[in-house]
Amino acid sequence: MGISAHLARLRALIGHELIQLPSVSVVVVDDRARLLLVRHVGDQDEWAVPGGAVDLGESPAQAAVREIREETGLHIGRLRLLDVLGGADYEVTYPNGDRVAYVTAVYQAVVLGGSPRPDLTEIGELGWFTRPELPTAGLNRFTRALLRATGQLS
């Protein structure tokens, strides 16, 4: 879905300056204990955990369910909060120059239904990975730090 109207108004005022935003990251696990990773459109070299910003008036858990549905077509449930993370590893500079320091609520969830498909707006590709495959999967810095912090990656 891209940038919310609220964030677009903020960006109009502050330009590309670093801002801190609440977000969610979701470790989606299928019935074979594989983790769902995504590749963002325009950044096809690195894999990431799916997620996104928490919208105004939305709880982090609601944001997690919405983001996964929008980006991957999957319906998730049994959300379990794993951690809340922030710091230098969770700062991102987007291709347009926007800088964001995310504070991300990390959930684990299972697939309840839906057909996995990238939205092709934000997500260009989906992939399922076993834990032994993660160290060589070409993870971005944010995802590598998140998976280490939550015990998914050693």
N, CA, C and O of each residue as an XYZ file, in Angstrom:
616
protein
N       0.813     -1.189      0.000
C       0.000      0.000      0.000
C       0.857      1.254      0.000
O       0.387      2.312     -0.418
N       2.086      1.167      0.451
C       2.962      2.327      0.427
C       2.783      3.222      1.634
O       2.417      2.755      2.713
N       3.036      4.492      1.456
C       3.044      5.464      2.534
C       1.610      5.886      2.892
O       0.786      6.117      2.007
N       1.326      5.983      4.192
C      -0.004      6.408      4.645
C      -0.155      7.914      4.449
O       0.834      8.631      4.293
N      -1.399      8.385      4.459
C      -1.664      9.820      4.324
C      -1.021     10.587      5.478
O      -0.498     11.684      5.286
N      -1.063     10.009      6.667
C      -0.456     10.649      7.842
C       1.054     10.832      7.645
O       1.589     11.914      7.883
N       1.724      9.780      7.214
C       3.169      9.862      7.008
C       3.497     10.797      5.842
O       4.504     11.504      5.887
N       2.674     10.811      4.813
C       2.893     11.729      3.688
C       2.833     13.181      4.160
O       3.617     14.012      3.704
N       1.899     13.495      5.079
C       1.815     14.859      5.631
C       3.068     15.190      6.437
O       3.601     16.295      6.334
N       3.542     14.224      7.249
C       4.776     14.454      8.013
C       5.958     14.688      7.087
O       6.747     15.608      7.301
N       6.079     13.867      6.069
C       7.198     14.000      5.132
C       7.158     15.342      4.405
O       8.207     15.906      4.093
N       5.962     15.858      4.134
C       5.847     17.163      3.478
C       6.431     18.259      4.364
O       6.938     19.263      3.863
N       6.360     18.067      5.673
C       6.884     19.056      6.618
C       8.373     18.890      6.891
O       9.092     19.881      7.014
N       8.847     17.647      6.988
C      10.231     17.416      7.437
C      11.154     16.870      6.358
O      12.349     16.691      6.595
N      10.617     16.606      5.191
C      11.451     16.078      4.109
C      11.962     14.686      4.429
O      11.215     13.838      4.917
N      13.240     14.454      4.153
C      13.830     13.122      4.308
C      14.452     12.883      5.688
O      15.077     11.845      5.904
N      14.293     13.822      6.622
C      14.903     13.695      7.946
C      14.535     12.378      8.618
O      13.482     11.801      8.347
N      15.413     11.916      9.491
C      15.186     10.683     10.238
C      14.013     10.856     11.192
O      13.986     11.791     11.993
N      13.039      9.945     11.100
C      11.922      9.931     12.037
C      11.780      8.525     12.602
O      12.147      7.539     11.963
N      11.243      8.455     13.810
C      11.023      7.167     14.448
C       9.563      6.770     14.236
O       8.652      7.569     14.450
N       9.355      5.512     13.807
C       8.007      5.031     13.522
C       7.755      3.685     14.182
O       8.643      2.833     14.233
N       6.528      3.496     14.692
C       6.152      2.168     15.169
C       5.858      1.258     13.979
O       5.254      1.681     12.994
N       6.287      0.027     14.085
C       6.062     -0.916     12.999
C       5.874     -2.321     13.559
O       6.015     -2.559     14.759
N       5.556     -3.232     12.665
C       5.450     -4.646     13.010
C       6.275     -5.452     12.026
O       6.418     -5.083     10.861
N       6.812     -6.550     12.510
C       7.493     -7.543     11.687
C       6.871     -8.876     12.066
O       6.624     -9.136     13.243
N       6.618     -9.722     11.077
C       5.904    -10.960     11.364
C       6.705    -12.160     10.872
O       7.000    -12.291      9.684
N       7.046    -13.030     11.814
C       7.699    -14.301     11.497
C       6.559    -15.284     11.245
O       6.006    -15.871     12.174
N       6.224    -15.449      9.971
C       5.128    -16.333      9.571
C       5.703    -17.728      9.383
O       6.668    -17.915      8.641
N       5.107    -18.708     10.057
C       5.580    -20.093     10.010
C       4.488    -20.954      9.397
O       3.329    -20.880      9.806
N       4.859    -21.777      8.409
C       3.865    -22.663      7.794
C       3.804    -24.002      8.519
O       4.488    -24.208      9.522
N       2.981    -24.909      8.002
C       2.778    -26.208      8.668
C       3.992    -27.124      8.561
O       4.007    -28.202      9.155
N       5.012    -26.706      7.808
C       6.266    -27.477      7.721
C       7.411    -26.783      8.458
O       8.581    -27.105      8.249
N       7.060    -25.825      9.326
C       8.016    -25.083     10.157
C       8.968    -24.207      9.341
O      10.062    -23.880      9.801
N       8.551    -23.828      8.128
C       9.351    -22.911      7.310
C       8.920    -21.472      7.585
O       7.763    -21.216      7.917
N       9.861    -20.536      7.444
C       9.597    -19.118      7.650
C       9.383    -18.433      6.309
O      10.085    -18.704      5.335
N       8.407    -17.549      6.278
C       8.123    -16.771      5.078
C       9.032    -15.552      5.035
O       9.098    -14.783      5.994
N       9.729    -15.382      3.927
C      10.523    -14.183      3.685
C      10.051    -13.556      2.383
O       9.477    -14.230      1.528
N      10.299    -12.261      2.243
C       9.857    -11.528      1.064
C      11.020    -10.739      0.474
O      11.991    -10.410      1.155
N      10.887    -10.452     -0.799
C      11.806     -9.514     -1.459
C      10.979     -8.325     -1.904
O       9.956     -8.478     -2.571
N      11.433     -7.134     -1.528
C      10.714     -5.913     -1.872
C      10.944     -5.550     -3.331
O      12.019     -5.792     -3.880
N       9.939     -4.976     -3.945
C      10.043     -4.498     -5.321
C      11.189     -3.492     -5.374
O      11.269     -2.602     -4.527
N      12.061     -3.620     -6.343
C      13.196     -2.715     -6.480
C      14.400     -3.096     -5.647
O      15.452     -2.466     -5.753
N      14.258     -4.131     -4.807
C      15.370     -4.583     -3.963
C      15.378     -6.108     -3.996
O      15.174     -6.764     -2.974
N      15.611     -6.651     -5.157
C      15.491     -8.088     -5.347
C      16.719     -8.884     -4.913
O      16.790    -10.088     -5.157
N      17.687     -8.225     -4.272
C      18.892     -8.933     -3.851
C      18.805     -9.523     -2.454
O      19.517    -10.477     -2.139
N      17.938     -8.963     -1.610
C      17.934     -9.384     -0.205
C      16.527     -9.780      0.252
O      15.519     -9.213     -0.170
N      16.514    -10.774      1.128
C      15.254    -11.253      1.716
C      14.976    -10.513      3.016
O      15.897    -10.086      3.712
N      13.680    -10.364      3.337
C      13.250     -9.653      4.540
C      12.067    -10.367      5.181
O      11.350    -11.119      4.522
N      11.875    -10.123      6.461
C      10.669    -10.558      7.155
C       9.566     -9.575      6.764
O       9.809     -8.368      6.757
N       8.364    -10.052      6.439
C       7.298     -9.127      6.058
C       6.814     -8.305      7.250
O       6.942     -8.715      8.403
N       6.261     -7.150      6.947
C       5.717     -6.275      7.973
C       5.543     -4.882      7.436
O       5.588     -4.660      6.226
N       5.341     -3.932      8.347
C       5.166     -2.551      7.924
C       4.775     -1.658      9.073
O       4.795     -2.064     10.235
N       4.419     -0.440      8.734
C       4.091      0.578      9.731
C       2.737      0.311     10.373
O       1.839     -0.265      9.759
N       2.614      0.743     11.619
C       1.341      0.703     12.330
C       0.601      1.995     11.986
O       1.120      3.088     12.210
N      -0.608      1.869     11.444
C      -1.398      3.046     11.081
C      -2.030      3.690     12.313
O      -2.187      3.046     13.350
N      -2.389      4.959     12.185
C      -3.081      5.658     13.268
C      -4.356      4.902     13.642
O      -5.117      4.482     12.770
N      -4.579      4.733     14.943
C      -5.778      4.064     15.426
C      -5.755      2.550     15.337
O      -6.759      1.895     15.618
N      -4.628      1.994     14.951
C      -4.497      0.548     14.747
C      -3.575     -0.023     15.819
O      -2.568      0.591     16.172
N      -3.920     -1.193     16.332
C      -3.017     -1.858     17.274
C      -1.907     -2.548     16.493
O      -2.079     -2.832     15.307
N      -0.772     -2.823     17.129
C       0.279     -3.558     16.428
C      -0.207     -4.922     15.911
O       0.150     -5.319     14.801
N      -1.006     -5.634     16.691
C      -1.501     -6.936     16.238
C      -2.394     -6.786     15.001
O      -2.308     -7.591     14.073
N      -3.243     -5.766     14.987
C      -4.073     -5.511     13.807
C      -3.199     -5.181     12.593
O      -3.469     -5.634     11.481
N      -2.152     -4.388     12.822
C      -1.239     -4.029     11.737
C      -0.561     -5.279     11.173
O      -0.398     -5.401      9.959
N      -0.169     -6.201     12.046
C       0.494     -7.426     11.595
C      -0.426     -8.228     10.673
O      -0.008     -8.666      9.601
N      -1.652     -8.414     11.084
C      -2.619     -9.168     10.274
C      -2.867     -8.460      8.940
O      -2.876     -9.098      7.887
N      -3.069     -7.137      8.988
C      -3.331     -6.362      7.773
C      -2.149     -6.403      6.806
O      -2.322     -6.660      5.614
N      -0.941     -6.148      7.330
C       0.236     -6.118      6.463
C       0.450     -7.454      5.745
O       0.733     -7.480      4.547
N       0.317     -8.547      6.472
C       0.527     -9.858      5.845
C      -0.537    -10.122      4.787
O      -0.230    -10.629      3.708
N      -1.772     -9.785      5.087
C      -2.853     -9.980      4.106
C      -2.602     -9.139      2.855
O      -2.705     -9.641      1.736
N      -2.269     -7.841      3.049
C      -2.052     -6.949      1.909
C      -0.853     -7.364      1.066
O      -0.929     -7.373     -0.162
N       0.244     -7.703      1.716
C       1.497     -7.949      0.995
C       1.623     -9.354      0.439
O       2.280     -9.559     -0.582
N       0.992    -10.340      1.107
C       1.229    -11.741      0.712
C      -0.026    -12.529      0.369
O       0.078    -13.637     -0.155
N      -1.208    -11.993      0.648
C      -2.448    -12.718      0.401
C      -2.775    -13.771      1.443
O      -3.768    -14.486      1.308
N      -1.954    -13.880      2.481
C      -2.173    -14.901      3.505
C      -2.970    -14.344      4.678
O      -2.850    -13.172      5.034
N      -3.781    -15.209      5.265
C      -4.495    -14.898      6.491
C      -3.739    -15.587      7.625
O      -3.494    -16.792      7.579
N      -3.377    -14.814      8.634
C      -2.583    -15.358      9.735
C      -3.361    -15.306     11.035
O      -4.345    -14.577     11.158
N      -2.909    -16.086     12.002
C      -3.517    -16.088     13.319
C      -2.548    -16.616     14.353
O      -1.375    -16.858     14.069
N      -3.069    -16.790     15.570
C      -2.264    -17.233     16.722
C      -1.006    -16.381     16.867
O       0.102    -16.899     17.012
N      -1.199    -15.076     16.825
C      -0.070    -14.158     16.984
C       0.500    -14.252     18.388
O      -0.222    -14.298     19.383
N       1.820    -14.280     18.425
C       2.543    -14.312     19.700
C       3.653    -13.280     19.614
O       4.506    -13.336     18.728
N       3.630    -12.329     20.554
C       4.649    -11.288     20.573
C       5.983    -11.892     20.993
O       6.101    -12.460     22.079
N       6.992    -11.765     20.122
C       8.322    -12.300     20.417
C       9.226    -11.275     21.077
O       9.986    -11.606     21.987
N       9.146    -10.017     20.619
C      10.053     -8.986     21.115
C       9.624     -7.640     20.554
O       8.815     -7.574     19.628
N      10.164     -6.576     21.114
C      10.044     -5.231     20.565
C      11.466     -4.737     20.394
O      12.231     -4.672     21.356
N      11.821     -4.386     19.155
C      13.211     -4.090     18.820
C      13.364     -2.702     18.215
O      12.448     -2.181     17.579
N      14.518     -2.122     18.420
C      14.860     -0.839     17.824
C      16.362     -0.639     17.917
O      17.077     -1.480     18.463
N      16.828      0.458     17.391
C      18.253      0.757     17.414
C      18.814      0.855     16.009
O      18.072      0.849     15.027
N      20.133      0.947     15.927
C      20.806      1.195     14.651
C      20.502      0.143     13.584
O      20.400      0.484     12.405
N      20.355     -1.115     13.966
C      20.077     -2.160     12.973
C      18.707     -2.025     12.327
O      18.438     -2.649     11.301
N      17.841     -1.210     12.923
C      16.473     -1.080     12.430
C      16.221      0.288     11.795
O      15.075      0.703     11.619
N      17.312      0.979     11.456
C      17.211      2.224     10.700
C      17.317      1.900      9.212
O      18.142      1.091      8.788
N      16.461      2.550      8.439
C      16.386      2.284      6.998
C      16.421      3.613      6.250
O      15.777      4.580      6.656
N      17.174      3.651      5.160
C      17.127      4.769      4.226
C      16.547      4.231      2.929
O      17.114      3.332      2.307
N      15.417      4.786      2.530
C      14.733      4.332      1.320
C      15.344      4.963      0.078
O      16.014      5.990      0.175
N      15.121      4.359     -1.094
C      15.713      4.891     -2.329
C      15.394      6.368     -2.587
O      16.184      7.065     -3.224
N      14.246      6.850     -2.098
C      13.900      8.265     -2.310
C      14.579      9.196     -1.304
O      14.410     10.413     -1.369
N      15.364      8.611     -0.354
C      16.089      9.399      0.634
C      15.415      9.476      1.991
O      16.038      9.942      2.946
N      14.166      9.038      2.119
C      13.481      9.047      3.410
C      14.237      8.158      4.388
O      14.629      7.041      4.054
N      14.439      8.678      5.620
C      15.142      7.923      6.658
C      14.183      7.621      7.804
O      13.483      8.508      8.293
N      14.160      6.341      8.229
C      13.242      5.902      9.273
C      13.998      5.052     10.289
O      14.774      4.168      9.927
N      13.755      5.338     11.569
C      14.231      4.489     12.666
C      12.997      3.747     13.173
O      12.142      4.333     13.838
N      12.910      2.471     12.860
C      11.743      1.687     13.254
C      11.891      1.143     14.670
O      12.972      0.712     15.074
N      10.804      1.168     15.408
C      10.649      0.400     16.626
C       9.605     -0.642     16.248
O       8.435     -0.321     16.042
N      10.043     -1.892     16.159
C       9.182     -2.926     15.595
C       8.753     -3.955     16.627
O       9.572     -4.524     17.348
N       7.455     -4.175     16.677
C       6.887     -5.260     17.477
C       6.965     -6.509     16.602
O       6.379     -6.559     15.521
N       7.690     -7.508     17.079
C       7.906     -8.727     16.285
C       6.943     -9.812     16.773
O       6.955    -10.205     17.940
N       6.124    -10.273     15.856
C       5.174    -11.340     16.150
C       5.558    -12.606     15.415
O       6.164    -12.563     14.344
N       5.197    -13.738     16.006
C       5.216    -15.008     15.286
C       3.761    -15.349     15.016
O       2.904    -15.119     15.869
N       3.472    -15.891     13.847
C       2.104    -16.231     13.484
C       2.100    -17.471     12.606
O       3.119    -17.834     12.019
N       0.942    -18.115     12.524
C       0.776    -19.266     11.650
C      -0.195    -18.897     10.531
O      -1.001    -17.977     10.667
N      -0.102    -19.625      9.436
C      -0.979    -19.417      8.294
C      -2.308    -20.113      8.562
O      -2.352    -21.301      8.881
N      -3.396    -19.344      8.426
C      -4.740    -19.906      8.590
C      -5.424    -20.137      7.254
O      -6.336    -20.958      7.158
N      -4.992    -19.423      6.222
C      -5.614    -19.569      4.905
C      -5.040    -18.578      3.921
O      -4.072    -17.871      4.200
N      -5.668    -18.551      2.763
C      -5.220    -17.656      1.703
C      -4.231    -18.340      0.781
O      -3.725    -19.423      1.075
N      -3.970    -17.697     -0.324
C      -3.000    -18.197     -1.303
C      -1.800    -17.267     -1.310
O      -1.949    -16.067     -1.541
N      -0.603    -17.807     -1.058
C       0.570    -16.927     -1.021
C       0.877    -16.337     -2.390
O       1.077    -17.056     -3.368
N       0.909    -15.001     -2.432
C       1.232    -14.287     -3.660
C       1.747    -12.904     -3.298
O       1.168    -12.242     -2.438
N       2.810    -12.458     -3.927
C       3.301    -11.109     -3.660
C       2.332    -10.079     -4.235
O       1.721    -10.316     -5.277
N       2.190     -8.946     -3.566
C       1.267     -7.915     -4.047
C       1.790     -7.193     -5.279
O       1.018     -6.512     -5.956
N       3.070     -7.318     -5.592
C       3.748     -6.716     -6.737
C       3.791     -5.188     -6.690
O       4.260     -4.549     -7.631
N       3.302     -4.606     -5.595
C       3.433     -3.170     -5.368
C       4.595     -2.922     -4.418
O       5.505     -2.148     -4.716
N       4.550     -3.593     -3.267
C       5.642     -3.515     -2.298
C       6.509     -4.763     -2.337
O       7.728     -4.687     -2.181
N       5.880     -5.906     -2.546
C       6.567     -7.198     -2.502
C       6.617     -7.812     -3.895
O       5.591     -7.958     -4.560
N       7.833     -8.172     -4.329
C       8.010     -8.756     -5.647
C       8.117    -10.264     -5.649
O       7.861    -10.908     -6.666
N       8.499    -10.839     -4.500
C       8.707    -12.288     -4.439
C       8.538    -12.780     -3.010
O       8.887    -12.085     -2.056
N       7.996    -13.995     -2.873
C       7.861    -14.681     -1.586
C       8.709    -15.935     -1.617
O       8.915    -16.528     -2.676
N       9.201    -16.341     -0.456
C       9.941    -17.590     -0.359
C       9.795    -18.191      1.027
O       9.682    -17.469      2.017
N       9.797    -19.507      1.091
C       9.725    -20.227      2.365
C      11.086    -20.832      2.646
O      11.682    -21.462      1.773
N      11.587    -20.641      3.876
C      12.928    -21.072      4.243
C      12.905    -21.872      5.542
O      12.215    -21.519      6.498
N      13.672    -22.952      5.552
C      13.865    -23.692      6.791
C      14.923    -22.955      7.605
O      15.681    -22.157      7.054
N      14.982    -23.209      8.884
C      16.004    -22.555      9.711
C      17.419    -22.822      9.218
O      18.228    -21.894      9.207
N      17.766    -24.061      8.804
C      19.124    -24.276      8.301
C      19.443    -23.471      7.036
O      20.614    -23.222      6.753
N      18.432    -23.063      6.276
C      18.665    -22.284      5.051
C      18.874    -20.795      5.330
O      19.416    -20.087      4.480
N      18.463    -20.311      6.481
C      18.503    -18.876      6.766
C      19.903    -18.255      6.712
O      20.046    -17.168      6.153
N      20.946    -18.894      7.268
C      22.261    -18.234      7.265
C      22.793    -17.889      5.875
O      23.578    -16.951      5.738
N      22.386    -18.625      4.848
C      22.891    -18.363      3.499
C      21.827    -17.760      2.586
O      22.002    -17.746      1.368
N      20.740    -17.268      3.145
C      19.606    -16.797      2.347
C      19.763    -15.385      1.783
O      18.907    -14.951      1.013
N      20.803    -14.664      2.130
C      20.952    -13.300      1.626
C      19.977    -12.347      2.298
O      19.232    -11.635      1.624
N      19.980    -12.332      3.614
C      19.070    -11.504      4.398
C      19.558    -10.059      4.465
O      20.762     -9.800      4.475
N      18.612     -9.125      4.509
C      19.044     -7.741      4.717
C      19.435     -7.539      6.190
O      19.131     -8.378      7.038
N      20.102     -6.435      6.482
C      20.634     -6.162      7.826
C      19.527     -6.173      8.883
O      19.689     -6.776      9.944
N      18.410     -5.512      8.600
C      17.263     -5.437      9.507
C      16.789     -6.851      9.859
O      16.606     -7.174     11.033
N      16.593     -7.684      8.845
C      16.071     -9.044      9.042
C      17.071     -9.922      9.769
O      16.690    -10.689     10.654
N      18.331     -9.826      9.416
C      19.353    -10.628     10.094
C      19.377    -10.301     11.592
O      19.427    -11.204     12.427
N      19.343     -9.004     11.925
C      19.332     -8.591     13.332
C      18.060     -9.071     14.033
O      18.120     -9.543     15.168
N      16.922     -8.954     13.372
C      15.642     -9.364     13.953
C      15.609    -10.871     14.212
O      15.190    -11.306     15.285
N      16.043    -11.658     13.246
C      16.017    -13.112     13.416
C      17.008    -13.568     14.484
O      16.743    -14.531     15.204
N      18.141    -12.888     14.592
C      19.084    -13.210     15.679
C      18.475    -12.864     17.031
O      18.545    -13.666     17.963
N      17.885    -11.691     17.148
C      17.327    -11.227     18.420
C      16.182    -12.116     18.909
O      15.970    -12.248     20.115
N      15.454    -12.719     17.985
C      14.298    -13.545     18.357
C      14.622    -15.022     18.378
O      13.726    -15.846     18.562
N      15.897    -15.383     18.192
C      16.312    -16.780     18.296
C      16.014    -17.633     17.085
O      16.107    -18.858     17.159
N      15.658    -17.017     15.970
C      15.385    -17.772     14.745
C      16.672    -18.081     13.965
O      16.713    -18.987     13.132
N      17.709    -17.307     14.259
C      18.981    -17.413     13.533
C      20.093    -17.300     14.563
O      20.067    -16.423     15.427
N      21.072    -18.195     14.464
C      22.184    -18.125     15.427
C      23.333    -17.320     14.880
O      24.350    -17.158     15.555
